[in-house]
Amino acid sequence: MGGMLTLLLACSPKGSYDLDDTHEVDVAADGSITLWVDGRETFATVGAPEGRTFDEELLASLGVFTFERSGEVAVGAGDLKRAKASGEGQQLAPSLTLTFSQGVLVMTAGEGATHFTFTLDADHDSLAVPVRCDADSTFHGFGEQYNATDQKGEAFPLLVSEQGIGRDGSARQFTGDAHTSYFPMPWYVDARGWGVLVETDRRVEVDLCAGDADVAWLEVVGDETLTWTVLDGPEPLDVVERLGDHVGRPTAPPAWAHGTWMCTQGGDEAVRQQVEAIEAAGIPASVLWIQDWSGRRENPGGGYGVQYRWEMDDSDELFADLPALIDELHDGGYRVVGYMNPFVDAELQHWDEMEAAGMLPLDPETGAVYEFIGPRGSMTTADLSNPDTQDYIRGHLVTALTDVGLDGWMADFAEWLPLDADIHTGDAAAFHNRYPEAWQRISREAITEAGRDDDVLIFARSGWTGVHDVAMVHWIGDQEADWHDTDGLPTVVPAMINSGLSGQPFTTHDIAGFSGGPSGEELYLRWTELGAFSPFMRTHDGNERDDNWRWDMDEETKAHFARFARIHEVLAPELIELAEQAEDAGTPIVRHLMLEFPDDPEVWPLSDQYLLGPDLLVAPMLVEGADEREVYLPEGTWFDVWTGASTDGPGWITASGPIGSPPVFSRGADRTDLRAVE
């Protein structure tokens, strides 16, 4: 690479430009760019970014948002006029500016990254960059995606949303579709060793070589600038670790969170009886999750629900003295977590006080509180853009930690802020994707205020870029209690993998799903197996609590669950070590195989098997009635943890997987410790 001088090329701006000693950019006459890092070709575009104008209608129902666009017109950047590179010896960072007849693209080199900013001097409703899509391109990640890990060939919006029930797209306003997600993120990893993050809080529309096999479009709706960052590798694992440097990393939960979390609810005696049953079964539980600490209600259409408030139930209907019960459970060696969400219910105590203080979003047409149909009926969600709202809620959360004695909670929901509401900061569409971060930040601040920074567990549902800095654990949502590949057990695996690729290494899930059902015995047994080989093992009674299959339904299920809880207990020390590494470096606990085997293209499309840490390959049984499945073993010697038999990779095998022995393989060493668990 040549010296870094200031260049002004008025006649022929195409050519090669050094940003620094590591990053070089090739510029074509049509505005296409190709980025080179340490002599390795990486990110590239097909032409210059563009703007788009259109008319758009918003449809919203049950937290799912749909946009119908018409009259779309592309607005090009125009002809490339000049390129100006600024280098060493100047106050500016090493950069290259491309000036078009009606747009400007600035590229700036940073440590391990290249930053791009595009502005358009013409009316537009969105800005989009055309990324080159070739035969080897991959698009892994995009936050919590449930259909696959590589999204090549897909087109979808990225907006924090309720998933819908079923996610089959049959009635998107109710069911959602393959890409409605609580935790989307405009970020992907190319398996060849770089990552791309679109830097925005606005909705992002992606077309990943679906409309044009040669182009992947990344489109931001509503921002005046289009900003994205390309993070260097050279390996995919390096890329994920750099993402943590860039957006922040979640805090590892306390060590006790690596025991089994047992859902227990229904009142004083129900909890005590559940504890007796847990101990009689030999289940090494460390956490009791009392979801109905704030009171019970019936969900619409039936099902066991909880009251939406930030205070304990004082009606004596369930708990005569909840703080005393929690003290009793603490004495028994358990931690106790509850449930919170940011909804405000007009029939409960918070509404009047918050409405009077301006803490609720307003309907721009009527000026009244913005109400929508939610899980309880007509309700709203707190205006978390208002500092007074944050203070109000935080005070209740501190009380839950200090006076009630909770050791944390599920921080549910945070996806439902209406995009057209009037809020404290003025623009709900700009705040919508940041709402989950604000919700989780209140929890983190409450923990600090209560003086319990190292001893509280928070697990949340929703997120967007930047939530990482305040997050702890995320669970991957409300799966259906079934085998369907749109929203049942099979969707858990890609969601955990994609979460790890997107900078959230601490994931858990409901054993055995939440919505729909009732669940059956085989589903529960298989979901239990998956739970044991997850970073955190957690049960949920599910919506159909009284009819779902649960861990204590019969002796076979009880013994099965207890055995896999003990297997999880054996894994706990290495899970704690992996959690410490994840907090420090962002290394996923649930890993896509390409993170450990980047030079093996056979692993790139895999979505139904993963590595737990670097050496334990888990291939869950995801098909009802199956007792074997195809498993890919990468290079190395792999030991079946249940038999000790070894197989050399790389290659595909048909692995036996009867109930009680799902396909799990250890690289390089036999896991007699797991096989010994009875």
N, C-alpha and C positions, 0 to 999 in steps of 0.2 A: 504494500500500500504506500502511496506517496505521501508527501508532507501535507499537513492540513492548513491550507491557505484559504483566504477569502477569494471566492471566484465569482465573477459576473459574466455569464455567457449569454449575450443578447441574441446571438444568431442561432446557435444550435444547442439548446438546453439538454438534449439527450446525452447520455454518457454515464460514467461511473464516478461516484463521489464517496470519499472517505469521511465518515462521521467521526471516527476515532480509530485507534489501533485495532479494534475488534470488529466494528460495524462498518459495512460498506453498502451503498445503495446504487443499483443500476436503474437508470431512468430511460424509458422508451419515448419515442416521439408522441405517442398517444396518451402519455401520462401514466402508463403502467410502471410499476416499481417492483423491483426484486431486492430483498434484503439478504445480505450475506453476513454470517457471523463466524469469525475465525476461519474464513475461507469456505464455509459450508452454506449452500443455498438453502434459505428457509422461506419465510413468508413472502408472498407475491400477490399482486393485484392484476386484474385484466381491465386496463383502462383506468381512468381517474374516478374518484368518488363523484356522486351526483346528488341532486335534490329531487324531490317528488312533490307534486301538488295533487290534492284529491279532496273529495268530500267523504266524511266518515260518520257513521251512526253507531252509537254505543248502546248495547243491550246488556243489562245486568240483571242477574237473578241468582239468589242463594250464594252470593259470593263468587260466581263465575261471570267473567266479563267477555263479551263477544263484540267484535268490531266488523261492520260491514262497510266496505270501501267501494266508491264508485268514482268515475271520471278521473282516473289516475293519469298524470302526465309527467314524464321524466324531464328534469331540468339539468342539463349537462354543465360541467365546469367550464366548457369552452376549450379553445386552443391553448396548448402549453406555450407560454411566452418566454419564460426565463427560469433559471435555476441559480440560487445563490447559496453557497455553503459557507458557514462560519466555523472557524476552528480555534486552535490553541492561540493563546495570547489575547483573547478577547473576553469580555465580561460574560457573553452569552455562552451557554453550553454548546458543545459541538452539534451543529444542526444544519439541515438542508431545507430551503424554502423553495417550493415550486409554485410559480405564479401562473395562473390560467387567466383567460380573458374575463371570467367572472367567478373566480374562486382561488383559494390559497390553501396549499397543503404544506404543513411544517412537520419535519421529522427531526427528532432530537434523541441523541444517544445517552443512555444512562447506564448504571452498573447492572449488567445482566438483562437489560431491557432497551427497547426502542419505543419512543412515544410519538404518536401521530395525532395531528389536529387539523381538521378540514373545516373551512368556512366558505360559504357560498354567498355571493353578492347578487342574489336574486330571490324572489319570493319562493318559499318552500314550506311544506308541512312536515317533511322528514328529510333526513340525510342518510345516504347509504354508500357503503364501500363494496366494490366487487372483488372478492378474494378468489384467487386462482384455485380451481378445483381440477386435479389431475387424478390419474389412476390410483396413486398411492395416498392421496389425501385422506385424513380421518378427522372426525369432529367429535371427540370424546368429551363428555361432561355436561355442560349447560345446567349445572345445579342438580336438583333432584329430578331426574328423568326416569321413568318407570318402564319404558318399552325396550330399551337397548342401551348400550354404552356408546357406540358409534352412531351418530345421528345423520350420517351422510345419506342423502336422498330424501330427507324430511324437510318440511317447511312448517313453521309454527311461531306463535308469539311467545315472548318471555315477559310475563307480568305476574306478580304475586297474586295467587288466586286460590279459592277453594278448589279442590280437585274435582268435585262432583261425586256422585255415587255410581260406581260402575265403570266410569271412564271409557265407555265404548263409543262415545260420540253420537249415540242414537238420538239424544235430545240434549244438546250441549249445555243448555241453560240449567239442566238438572244433573245430567250424568257427567258433564265434562268430556274430555277426549284424551288421546294418548299423551298429550303434552301439557294439560292443565296441571299446575304444580304449586304446592305451598312454598317451595324454595327453588325457584328458577334462578338462573344466573347467566348473564351474557358473556360466557367464558367457555373456551374449549381448548383441549390439548390435541395437537397433531402428534400421532405416534412416532413421527420421525424426529421429534425432539424440539418442539417449541409450543407456545401457547398464546392465545389471543384473548384479551379482555377488553370489551367495549365499556368505556368509562362513562356511565350515565345512571341516573335514577329513573329515567323514563322507560316506557315500554320499548322493547326491541323486537323487531320482526326478523326472523332468519329464514332464508331459503338456501338450503345446503345442497346445492347441485340438483335440486328437484326440478325447477323450471328450466334450467339450462345446465347440462351436464358439465360445462366448463367453468361455471361461475357459482360461487357461494356468496349470497348477498347478506350483509349485516346492516340492518336499517334501524335508525333511532328516530322515533316519532316525537316531535315536539321540541327538541333541543335546538339551540341556535348554532351549536358547533357539534361536530362529530369527532369524538376523541377515542382512540383505542391504543392499547399497549401490547407489544409483542414481547413475551418473556422468553429468554434464551434457555437452552438445554445445557449440554448437548443431549442428555437423556430425558425421557418423560418424567422420571422421578425428580430430576433437578428442576424441571419446569414447575411441578406441583410445589416443591419447596420454595421456589422463588415467588409463587403466588402468595404464600403466607407472608413473605417479606413485604409484599406489596399491599395486601389488603388486611393483614392482621391474622392472628391465629386464635382459635378458641382456647379457653382455659381448661386444663384437665380437671375432671371432677375428683373429689376425695377418694382415697383408696377403697373405702367401704362401698363405693358405688359398683365395684366389680363383683360383688356378691349378687345373688339372685334377688330381683325386685318382685314382690308378690302383691297383686291387687287384692285388697281386702276392704270391704265396705258393708253398710247395712246396719250400723249401730254398735254400741258397746259390746253386747253379748256376741253378735256375729263376728266382730273382730277377734274377741278372745277365743271363740271356738275355732276360728281359722288359724290362729297362732298355735293352738293345741294340735290341730291337724297337721300343720306344717312341720312341727317338731316331731310328731309321732311318725311322720313319713321319712324323716331323716333328710329334709331339704335344707341345705345351708343358705338360708335366706338372710340377707343383711338389711333389706329395705322393705317396709310396708307402705303401700300406696293407698291412702284413705281418700279416695276421690271425692266422696260425698261429705267431707268435713264441713262444707258450707250449706248442706241441706240437700234433700232429694226432691226431684221433680220427675214427671213422666215426659219422655221425649214425644214429639209429634208422631203419631202413628204407633205409639207404644214404645217400650224400651226404657231402660233405667238411665235417667239423666241426673244432673246435679244443678243446683241453683247457681246462677251467675252473679256472684258477689265476692268481695275480698274480705269477708268476715266469716267467722265460724257460725254454724247453726246454733241458735240459742233457744230453740223451741222445745228442747228436750225430746223431740220426736225420735231422734237417733242417738244422740250423745248427752248423757246427763251431766258430764263434766269432762269435756274433751281434753283440756290441759292435764288433768289428772290421769286420764287414760294414756296420753302420750308419755307422761313421766313413767307410768307403769311399763310401757313398751320399751322405753329407753333402758330401764332397769333390766329388762330381759335381753338386752343386747341388740335391739333393733333401732334403725333410724326410720323416721316417719315423714313422708312427703304428702302434700296435698295437691290441690288443683286451683289454677287461676286462668282467667282469660280477660280480655279488655272490653267485652260486651257490657252494656248498661241496660238494665231491665226496668221498664217503667213501673213494674209492680213491686220492685224491691227498693231498698232504702237509699241507694246512691243517686237515683235519678233527679229528684227534686233539688237536692243540694248542688249537684253538678250543673243542672240546667240554669239555676239562678246565678251561678258563678261563671257562666260562659265556657264550660268545659266540654260541651258536646257539639258535634258538627251540625251545621244548619243547612236546611234546604234553601237553595238560592232563589227559588220561586216564591216560597211562602214566608221565609224568615224563621220558621219554626224548627224545632229539632228535626234533623234528617233521620227519619225512621225507615226501616226496611224489614222485610220478612226474613227472620233468621231462625236458628234452631229452636227458639222458644216461642216464636211468633213475631209480633211487631216489637222492634227493639232498635238499638243503635250501638255504635262503638265509640269509645272515648276519644276525644280530640287530643291525641298525644303530641301534637305539634305545639300545644300550649304548655308552658312551664308550670302553670298552676295545676293543670291536670296531672302532670308528672308528680308534683309534690303531694297532691292529694292521694293518689294511688300508692305512692311509695310509703307514705305514712301507714297505710293499712298493711302493706307487706312487711314492714318492720315489726308491726305488732304481731303478725302471724309468726314471725321468727322468735320474738322475745317473750311475748305473753302467752301465746298459744303453745309454742314449743315446736312448731314444724321445723323440719330439717331441709326444706326445699319444696318444690312443686313442679307440676307440669304447667308450663307457660303456653297455653293452647291458643289457637286461632291467630289473629292479627293480619288476616288477609282481606277483610271485608270493608275497609274504608271506601266509601263511594268516591268515584273519580271526579264527580261534579259537585261535591259538597263545598260549602264555605267553611274553612277552618282558620285557626289562629294565624297561620303563616300565609294564608290566602290561596294557595294552589294545591288542591288535594291530589291532582294528577301527578304533580312533582313529588309529593310526600308519600304517595301510596306505597311504593316499593321500599321506602325507608321505614315504614310503620313497624315492621317486625323488629328492626334494630332498636327503635325507640322503646318498644314493649320490653325487649330483653334487657335493655340498658337500665330500665327502672328496677328490674329484679336484681341486677348486679349492684346497683347503687344501694338498694335496700340491704343486701348482704353486708356491704361495707359499713353502712350506718349501724347495723346491728352488731358489728364487731365479729363477724363470722366468715371472713373471707375464705378460709381454708376448710370449711366444714359444712358446706351447704351444696345441695344438688339441684340444679335447674335443668329441665329438659323441655325443649321448645319444638314447635312444629314448623314455623315459617321462617323465611329468610330471603336475603338478596345480597349483592355485593356489599361488604362492609359490616354485615352482622357478625362476621367472624371475630371481630375485636371485642365483642361483648358476650359472645355465645359460650355455652358449655356443651351440653349434649343436645342433639336433635334426634327426634324420632321421625320415621319416614312417612308418617301419615296414617290415615284411616282406611286401611285396606278392607276390601270385602272379605268376609269369612268364608272364602271358597277357593277353588283351584283355578279360576279364570285368569288367563294371561293378560287381560286388560287391567285388572285391579285386585287380583287375589294374591295368593302366596307367591306365584312366580315373579311378581313385580317387585318384591322386596329386595331381591338380589341386585338387579341393575341399579335400583335407587341407592342402596348402600355403596356400591362401587362408584357411581357418579358423584355422590356426596363427597367421598374421599378425594376424587379427582378435582373437585371444586373447592377444596380447602377446608372441609368439615370432616375430620377424622373420627369424631365421637358420635356414633350412630347406634340407634336401637330401634325396635319395632314391637308391635303388639302381637303377643302369642295368644290367640290365633286370629288376628284380624279384629276389626271393630264393627263395621257396618254389615248390613245384610245378615245372612245366616238363616237359621242357626247352624253353627259349625258342627262337624261330625268328628268321630274318634280318630280316623286316619289323618285327617287334616291337622288335628291338634297334635298328634304324635310327630308328624313331619315338621310342623312349625316349631315344636319344642326342640327338635334336633338342630334346626337352623338357629334358634335362639341361643343354644349352648355355644355355638361357634360364631357368635357375634360379639362385638366389644362389650355389650351390656345385655343381660338376659332379663326380660321383663314380661310379666303376664298382664292381661287385660280381660275383664269379664265380657267386654263387648256390649254393643247396644242391646242385643237379645240376651241379656244376662241370665234370665231364668231358664232359657232353652238351649243356650250354647253348651257345647262340650267343654268341660274344664278339667283342670289337673286332678281333681279328686272325685271324678265321676265313677270310677271303678278301680279295682286294685291294680289292674294292668297299667292303666294310665298313670296312676299314682306312682307305681314303681318306675315306670319309664321316665316320668318327669323328674323324680328324685335322682335317678342315675345321671341324667344329663345335666342337672343342676350341679351334681358333684363333679362331673367332667368340666363344667365351666369353672368350678372352684379350683381344680387342678391347673387350669389355664390362667387363673387370675394373676399370679406373679408375673408371667410374661406379658399379660395384657396391661398391667400397671407399668411395666417397663416400656411397652410400646406407646402407652399414653404419654409418658414423660418425653419420649422422642417426638411424638406428634406435637406436643405443646412447644417444644424447642424448635423443631424444624418443619413442622407441617406434614410429616410423613404419614400417609394414611395407615390406619390399622387394617381395614378391609381394603385390599389392594387389587386393582386390575392387574392381570398377569403381565401386561406390557411394562409395568413399572419395574419388575424384576427381570424380565426377559425382553428387552426392547428390540433386540435384533431378530426376533422370531415373529414374522408377520402372521403366522397361524393363530397367535393369541390375540391379535388386534381386535377382531370382531366379537370376542367371547363376552357374553353377558350373563351366563347362568352358572359360572364357577368363579372362584376368587381365591386369593391368598389372604389368610389371616396372619398378618406379619409377613416376614420374608419367606417362610419355609413350610407353612401348613396350608395345603391346597384343599379347599372345601368345595364339593360339588353336590349341593343339596338335591334331594328328591322332590321334584316340583310337579310331577304328573300323578294324578290319582290312580292307584292300583299298580303302579310300576314297582318293580323290585330290582331293576338294573337300569343303567343309563350310559351314554357315551361320555367319556371324560378325556380331555387332552392333557397329557403330561409333558411339560417342556423338558429341555435338556437336564440331565441329572439322574440320580437314582432315587426313586420314590418308594417309600414303605407304606403299605396299607396299615393304618393305625389299629385296625381290628384283628388282623391276622399276622402282621409282621412280614408278609410276603413282599418282595421287592420287585420293581419294574424299572427298566431304564428307559428314559425318554431321549429324544422327543418322539411323540407318537400318540395316536388315539387308541384307547382301549374301551372295551365294554366292561364296566365296573359293576360288581354286585352291590346292591343297596337295599337289603331287606330292612324292615322297620327295626330300629335299634342299632343298625350299622350303616349309616349313610356313607357314601364315598368320601373319605378323608384320607389324604396322603401326606406324609412328612418327607421333606427333602433331606437326604443325606444321613438320616438317623432314624432308627426305629423308636416309636413313642410307646414304650412299654408302660409308662405312667398312665396314659389314657386307656390302654387296653386293660389295665388292672382294676379300673373303676367298676364296681358292681352295683 
